[in-house]
Each structure stands twice: as structure tokens, then as C-alpha cells.
């Protein structure tokens, strides 16, 4: 099995490590700068590097990993599918609901194996939570809520591609961390979001930039003034299928919160909750029976979730190659990964949230 990675940032590093753990050879690395590509290639012992997409078109390449900023995803996916490549893309699939739907349609019609990196699904406790809900033991989900809190963009914060609309769009908290939460909530509950009411918080649109770090305008630093358009935080209220309701609070500016994703699903006859910072503990409860805590003593972590996703993905590619050695399209592979269709639906939720926030939190249908 051979792969090509596009993008040498944090995501590219995570993908390279997971591919190595899964025994997939990284045959090429593509970045926008030759020196960056060469450095990444030397770090991971990759034989080919470059700046052009053609490097990924070789007949020996089984899949291409897109690890670039979100605004580049659409055209890259389309071009790779045109050349018959299987594609694994970082989220979000797009910032435009129409484009995301178009990409999903093209991917489905191509017969290629395409996936998104909603890896949080693959924590053992998250898988068990989905199993409980799907079994029907707890009845129909009624309330689906939680939060996702990080400290990465609290002051002082680095100015990177996430703050540049031409690369990251005009959203940040919702599209970057919120997309993970939305996918996980829908995946475990089995219920899709049908409408959104949202409020965005951009608490410091004007900032001071000094030595690559951003500060509030009242900070005792000297630098150049900059303007930021994306949100630091967001409060989203949801309507789900079958009358379920819920909400999520998203923040990228909460000190002490490294990666706190929490999810609680209240059903007719039971309740369950989980958070990613204690990822190997799942809590469940039924009325009058107290709280039960299941500990996954030989559980997994963030890195393992990527390996599981890639293991499922490349296992399907191997099966497809065995069934059609000449590279014909395979539509019968069992999809055990986040699909482009699911990614397009999450994009639609994010876009609805942005529209709602622009219009004083009015309800917007997904």
C-alpha cells in the first residue's frame, strides 16, 4: 500500500505517524514550498517530494491524504477523483454547503473510497456509547448536548492560517472544533440536526501582532494592528430528527482546557455521558439505579483513533484491490469510516450556524 500526503503541518505529521503504524508507505509529500516538502520527506524517509499535485497521480498510489487548509479541499478532491484516486481528507470537507454536496456526489459516482478525518468516533468509549443507543435499550434520544473547550487561541495566540479567510474561511471555532462535536453527536445518537440557532463571539476583532503572536489592544506590547473576522466561541442550539433537542458551547479561548469535548445524550429510559479528556471512561444511568462507570482499562487515545480510522480505510482499499485488481470502481465496500456524505451534512450544519449568527440567532433549517 502506498500513499501521498498533501500538507506538512500538524495534520500531515499525524497522518504520517498513523500511516507508518498501519504499515502504509508514504511514497510522496506535496506542499506549497519545496523546502518544506524536502524537510518533511527527510524526516519521514519519503522518496519523492514536490509542490505539484501531479506527484499523486501515479498508478502505484493507493490513496491521497489532503492535510491542507479547508478552502483548498474542494478543488483538490475533484482533481484527485478525476485521476481515479481514493481520497482521505481533513475536515471540514468545505465551507460551502453546495460545494460539499457536489463533492460528495462526485465521490459517490466515482466509486472511489473517500473518507473524512472525524477520528473522535473511534475512542472505545464513544463506540460503546453508540452501541448502547443503537441497541434501543435506552429508548429514543431526547436531549443531546455538550461542549468543546480548548485553550489554543487564548491570549497570547499565534497568528496562523486559521485566522486567514482565504485559507480558513470566516469561521473558526464552529468549523474547526465544532465540526468534530457535531459529527460525534450525530454519529452516536443516530439523529441528524435539522435546524440551528447560533450566537458567535468574536471578542477581540482588533488585536496587536508582535513577533507572530496576537495580543488584545490594551496589552503592554508594541506591534502592528490587525483585524480578525472569525469567532473565538459559539453557542449553538439544535433541533434534531424525531423531536430531539440540544445545544453545544464551543470555545477556543478557555485556559486550562486542553481538549475537553463532552457529550451527554438523555434518552427515554437512560442517560449516558463522556468527555475526551477522560476518554476511557463512559458513564451511564437509569432512573433509581445510580450511576454506572465503565472503565476501558486497555483503552485507546487520540493517536490510536487515527490508526483505527486508517486501518478501516486501508482495509477497504485492500479488499477493493483484491476484488478488482485492474482498479475498477467498487461500490460494495462496507463503509466503516466518516463518509463525504456525512461530511457534507456537517458542513451544512456549520453554514446554517453562520447564517443564524449573522441574523441575530434566528432559526435556520439545515
C-alpha positions as CSV (number, residue, x, y, z in Angstrom):
1,X,0.0,0.0,0.0
2,X,1.3,3.5,-0.9
3,X,0.0,6.9,0.0
4,X,0.8,10.5,-0.8
5,X,0.3,13.3,1.8
6,X,-0.6,16.9,0.8
7,X,0.4,19.3,3.5
8,X,3.2,19.1,6.1
9,X,1.7,20.9,9.1
10,X,0.3,19.3,12.3
11,X,-2.2,17.2,10.4
12,X,0.4,16.0,8.0
13,X,2.6,14.9,10.9
14,X,-0.3,13.0,12.5
15,X,-1.2,11.3,9.2
16,X,2.4,10.3,8.6
17,X,2.7,8.7,12.0
18,X,-0.6,6.8,11.6
19,X,0.3,5.6,8.2
20,X,3.7,4.3,9.5
21,X,1.8,2.5,12.3
22,X,-0.5,0.9,9.8
23,X,2.3,-0.3,7.5
24,X,1.3,2.0,4.6
25,X,4.3,3.5,2.8
26,X,4.3,7.3,2.3
27,X,5.6,7.5,-1.3
28,X,5.3,11.2,-1.7
29,X,4.8,14.6,0.1
30,X,3.4,17.7,-1.6
31,X,3.5,21.2,-0.1
32,X,3.3,24.7,-1.4
33,X,7.1,25.2,-0.7
34,X,9.8,22.9,-2.0
35,X,12.0,23.4,1.1
36,X,9.1,22.4,3.4
37,X,8.4,19.3,1.3
38,X,12.0,18.2,1.3
39,X,12.3,18.6,5.1
40,X,9.2,16.5,5.7
41,X,10.4,13.9,3.2
42,X,13.8,13.6,5.1
43,X,12.0,13.4,8.4
44,X,9.8,10.5,7.3
45,X,12.1,8.9,4.8
46,X,9.8,9.7,1.9
47,X,11.4,9.1,-1.6
48,X,9.5,11.8,-3.5
49,X,8.6,15.4,-2.7
50,X,7.3,18.4,-4.6
51,X,4.8,21.2,-5.0
52,X,2.6,19.9,-7.8
53,X,-0.4,17.7,-7.5
54,X,0.8,15.5,-10.3
55,X,3.0,13.8,-7.9
56,X,-0.1,12.0,-6.5
57,X,-1.3,10.7,-9.9
58,X,1.0,7.7,-10.2
59,X,-0.7,4.3,-10.8
60,X,1.1,2.9,-7.7
61,X,-0.6,5.4,-5.3
62,X,-3.5,3.8,-3.5
63,X,-4.7,6.9,-1.6
64,X,-4.0,10.6,-1.2
65,X,-4.3,12.4,2.2
66,X,-5.4,16.0,2.0
67,X,-4.0,17.8,5.1
68,X,-4.2,21.4,3.8
69,X,-6.3,24.4,4.9
70,X,-10.0,23.9,4.3
71,X,-10.5,26.3,1.4
72,X,-8.2,24.1,-0.8
73,X,-10.1,20.9,-0.1
74,X,-12.8,21.2,-2.8
75,X,-10.7,21.6,-5.9
76,X,-8.1,19.1,-4.7
77,X,-10.7,16.4,-4.1
78,X,-12.2,16.9,-7.5
79,X,-8.9,16.8,-9.3
80,X,-7.8,13.6,-7.5
81,X,-11.1,11.9,-8.2
82,X,-10.8,12.8,-11.8
83,X,-7.5,10.9,-11.8
84,X,-9.1,7.9,-10.1
85,X,-7.6,8.3,-6.6
86,X,-9.0,7.2,-3.3
87,X,-9.1,10.3,-1.0
88,X,-8.8,10.8,2.7
89,X,-9.5,14.5,3.5
90,X,-9.1,16.5,6.7
91,X,-12.3,18.2,7.9
92,X,-14.3,20.2,7.1
93,X,-15.0,19.0,3.6
94,X,-15.8,22.5,2.5
95,X,-17.1,25.9,3.8
96,X,-19.8,26.0,1.3
97,X,-22.8,23.6,1.7
98,X,-23.4,23.5,-2.0
99,X,-19.8,22.6,-2.9
100,X,-19.7,20.0,-0.1
101,X,-22.8,18.3,-1.5
102,X,-21.3,18.4,-5.0
103,X,-18.1,16.8,-3.8
104,X,-20.0,14.1,-2.0
105,X,-22.0,13.4,-5.2
106,X,-18.8,13.2,-7.4
107,X,-17.1,10.9,-4.9
108,X,-20.1,8.6,-4.7
109,X,-20.4,8.4,-8.5
110,X,-16.7,7.9,-8.9
111,X,-16.7,4.6,-7.0
112,X,-13.6,5.7,-5.2
113,X,-13.1,5.1,-1.4
114,X,-13.3,8.6,0.2
115,X,-13.3,9.4,3.9
116,X,-13.0,12.4,6.3
117,X,-10.9,12.5,9.5
118,X,-13.6,12.6,12.1
119,X,-11.4,10.4,14.2
120,X,-13.0,11.2,17.6
121,X,-15.6,8.5,16.7
122,X,-13.0,5.8,17.3
123,X,-12.5,6.2,21.0
124,X,-13.6,2.9,22.6
125,X,-16.0,4.6,24.9
126,X,-17.6,6.5,22.0
127,X,-18.1,3.3,20.1
128,X,-19.7,1.7,23.2
129,X,-22.0,4.7,23.6
130,X,-23.1,4.4,20.0
131,X,-23.7,0.6,20.6
132,X,-25.9,1.4,23.6
133,X,-28.0,3.9,21.8
134,X,-28.4,1.7,18.7
135,X,-29.5,-1.3,20.8
136,X,-32.6,0.6,21.8
137,X,-32.1,-0.3,25.5
138,X,-32.3,3.4,26.5
139,X,-35.1,4.3,24.0
140,X,-35.3,7.3,21.8
141,X,-32.7,10.1,22.3
142,X,-34.4,13.3,23.6
143,X,-31.7,15.7,24.7
144,X,-28.2,15.8,23.0
145,X,-25.8,18.4,24.4
146,X,-22.3,19.2,25.5
147,X,-19.3,21.4,24.9
148,X,-15.9,21.6,23.2
149,X,-13.4,23.8,25.0
150,X,-9.7,24.5,24.1
151,X,-7.1,27.0,25.2
152,X,-5.1,27.1,22.0
153,X,-6.3,30.5,20.9
154,X,-6.3,32.2,24.3
155,X,-4.0,35.2,24.5
156,X,-1.2,35.3,23.6
157,X,-2.2,33.4,20.5
158,X,-0.1,32.6,17.4
159,X,-1.3,34.1,14.1
160,X,-1.6,31.1,11.7
161,X,-3.6,30.1,8.7
162,X,-6.7,29.6,10.9
163,X,-7.1,33.4,11.0
164,X,-6.8,33.9,7.3
165,X,-10.2,33.9,5.5
166,X,-8.6,33.0,2.2
167,X,-7.4,29.7,3.8
168,X,-9.7,29.0,6.7
169,X,-12.9,30.8,5.6
170,X,-14.8,33.1,8.0
171,X,-15.5,30.6,10.7
172,X,-13.1,29.1,13.3
173,X,-14.5,27.6,16.5
174,X,-17.5,26.2,14.7
175,X,-15.8,24.7,11.7
176,X,-12.6,23.6,13.4
177,X,-13.7,22.0,16.7
178,X,-17.4,22.3,16.3
179,X,-17.4,20.1,13.3
180,X,-16.0,17.3,15.4
181,X,-18.6,17.7,18.1
182,X,-21.5,17.8,15.5
183,X,-20.3,14.7,13.8
184,X,-19.8,12.8,17.1
185,X,-23.2,13.8,18.4
186,X,-25.0,12.7,15.2
187,X,-22.9,9.5,14.9
188,X,-23.6,8.3,18.5
189,X,-27.2,9.4,18.7
190,X,-28.2,8.4,15.2
191,X,-30.1,11.7,14.8
192,X,-29.3,14.4,12.3
193,X,-29.5,18.2,13.1
194,X,-32.5,19.7,11.2
195,X,-32.2,23.4,12.4
196,X,-29.8,25.7,14.2
197,X,-29.9,28.9,16.2
198,X,-26.5,30.3,16.9
199,X,-24.6,33.1,18.5
200,X,-20.9,33.8,17.7
201,X,-18.4,35.6,19.9
202,X,-15.5,37.5,18.3
203,X,-14.4,39.2,21.5
204,X,-11.3,40.9,20.1
205,X,-11.7,41.7,16.4
206,X,-8.9,44.3,16.7
207,X,-5.6,43.0,18.0
208,X,-1.9,43.7,18.2
209,X,0.5,41.4,16.4
210,X,4.1,41.2,17.9
211,X,6.6,38.6,16.9
212,X,4.0,36.3,15.4
213,X,1.7,36.4,18.5
214,X,-1.6,38.2,18.9
215,X,-2.5,40.3,22.0
216,X,-5.5,42.4,23.0
217,X,-5.2,46.1,22.1
218,X,-4.8,47.0,25.8
219,X,-1.8,44.8,26.3
220,X,1.5,46.4,27.1
221,X,3.2,45.3,23.8
222,X,4.3,47.1,20.7
223,X,3.3,45.7,17.3
224,X,1.1,46.2,14.3
225,X,-2.7,46.4,14.5
226,X,-4.6,43.5,12.8
227,X,-8.3,42.7,12.3
228,X,-9.8,39.2,12.9
229,X,-13.2,38.2,11.4
230,X,-13.7,34.7,12.8
231,X,-15.3,33.6,16.1
232,X,-13.5,32.7,19.3
233,X,-16.5,31.0,20.7
234,X,-20.1,30.0,19.7
235,X,-23.3,28.9,21.4
236,X,-25.4,26.6,19.2
237,X,-28.9,25.4,19.8
238,X,-30.2,22.4,17.8
239,X,-33.4,20.8,16.6
240,X,-32.8,17.1,15.8
241,X,-34.8,14.5,14.0
242,X,-37.7,12.9,15.8
243,X,-38.2,15.9,18.1
244,X,-34.9,15.7,20.0
245,X,-33.3,19.0,21.2
246,X,-29.9,20.1,22.3
247,X,-27.0,22.5,22.3
248,X,-23.3,22.9,22.4
249,X,-20.9,25.6,23.7
250,X,-17.7,25.9,21.7
251,X,-14.6,27.8,22.8
252,X,-11.0,28.1,21.6
253,X,-10.1,30.6,24.4
254,X,-10.6,28.7,27.7
255,X,-7.3,28.4,29.7
256,X,-6.8,25.0,31.2
257,X,-8.9,23.2,28.7
258,X,-6.5,21.3,26.5
259,X,-9.1,19.3,24.5
260,X,-12.3,19.0,26.5
261,X,-15.0,17.6,24.3
262,X,-18.1,16.5,26.3
263,X,-21.3,14.8,25.1
264,X,-24.4,13.8,27.0
265,X,-27.4,12.0,25.5
266,X,-30.6,11.7,27.5
267,X,-33.0,9.1,26.2
268,X,-36.4,7.9,27.3
269,X,-35.1,5.2,29.7
270,X,-31.5,6.1,30.3
271,X,-28.7,8.6,30.1
272,X,-25.0,8.5,29.1
273,X,-22.2,10.9,29.1
274,X,-18.5,11.1,28.1
275,X,-15.6,13.5,27.7
276,X,-12.5,13.2,25.6
277,X,-10.1,14.3,28.4
278,X,-11.1,11.1,30.3
279,X,-11.6,9.2,27.1
280,X,-11.6,5.7,28.6
281,X,-14.5,6.2,31.0
282,X,-18.2,6.1,30.0
283,X,-21.0,7.0,32.4
284,X,-24.5,5.5,32.1
285,X,-27.6,5.8,34.3
286,X,-31.1,4.6,34.6
287,X,-33.7,6.2,37.0
288,X,-33.3,4.9,40.5
289,X,-30.2,2.8,39.7
290,X,-27.5,5.3,40.3
291,X,-24.6,6.0,38.0
292,X,-22.6,3.2,36.4
293,X,-19.0,3.9,35.3
294,X,-17.4,1.6,32.7
295,X,-13.6,1.9,32.5
296,X,-11.8,0.8,29.4
297,X,-8.7,-0.4,31.1
298,X,-6.9,-1.3,27.9
299,X,-8.5,1.6,26.0
300,X,-7.1,4.0,23.4
301,X,-6.0,7.6,23.0
302,X,-6.1,10.3,20.3
303,X,-3.3,8.7,18.2
304,X,-5.0,5.4,18.3
305,X,-8.2,6.8,16.9
306,X,-6.3,7.9,13.8
307,X,-4.8,4.4,13.5
308,X,-8.2,2.8,13.8
309,X,-9.7,5.1,11.1
310,X,-6.8,4.4,8.7
311,X,-6.9,0.7,9.5
312,X,-10.6,0.6,8.4
313,X,-9.9,2.8,5.4
314,X,-6.9,0.9,4.0
315,X,-8.6,-2.5,4.8
316,X,-11.4,-1.4,2.5
317,X,-8.9,-0.4,-0.2
318,X,-7.1,-3.7,0.1
319,X,-10.5,-5.5,-0.3
320,X,-11.3,-3.4,-3.3
321,X,-8.0,-4.2,-4.9
322,X,-8.5,-7.9,-4.4
323,X,-12.0,-7.8,-5.8
324,X,-10.9,-5.6,-8.8
325,X,-7.2,-6.0,-9.5
326,X,-7.4,-3.7,-12.5
327,X,-8.6,-0.8,-10.5
328,X,-12.3,-0.8,-11.3
329,X,-14.7,1.1,-9.2
330,X,-16.0,-0.8,-6.1
331,X,-19.4,0.4,-4.7
332,X,-20.0,-2.6,-2.5
333,X,-17.3,-2.0,0.2
334,X,-18.8,-1.6,3.6
335,X,-18.2,1.9,4.8
336,X,-16.7,1.9,8.3
337,X,-15.4,5.5,8.3
338,X,-16.8,9.1,8.1
339,X,-18.1,9.5,4.6
340,X,-18.1,12.5,2.3
341,X,-21.9,12.5,2.6
342,X,-21.7,12.8,6.4
343,X,-19.0,15.5,5.9
344,X,-21.3,17.4,3.6
345,X,-24.1,17.3,6.2
346,X,-21.8,18.6,8.9
347,X,-20.8,21.4,6.5
348,X,-24.5,22.2,6.0
349,X,-24.9,22.5,9.8
350,X,-21.9,24.8,10.2
351,X,-23.1,27.0,7.3
352,X,-26.6,27.2,8.9
353,X,-25.0,28.2,12.2
354,X,-23.1,31.0,10.5
355,X,-26.2,32.3,8.8
356,X,-28.1,32.2,12.0
357,X,-25.4,34.2,13.9
358,X,-25.4,36.8,11.1
359,X,-29.2,37.2,11.5
360,X,-29.5,37.6,15.3
361,X,-29.7,33.9,16.1
362,X,-32.9,33.2,14.1
363,X,-33.6,29.5,13.4
364,X,-32.1,28.3,10.1
365,X,-33.1,25.0,8.6
366,X,-30.3,22.6,7.6
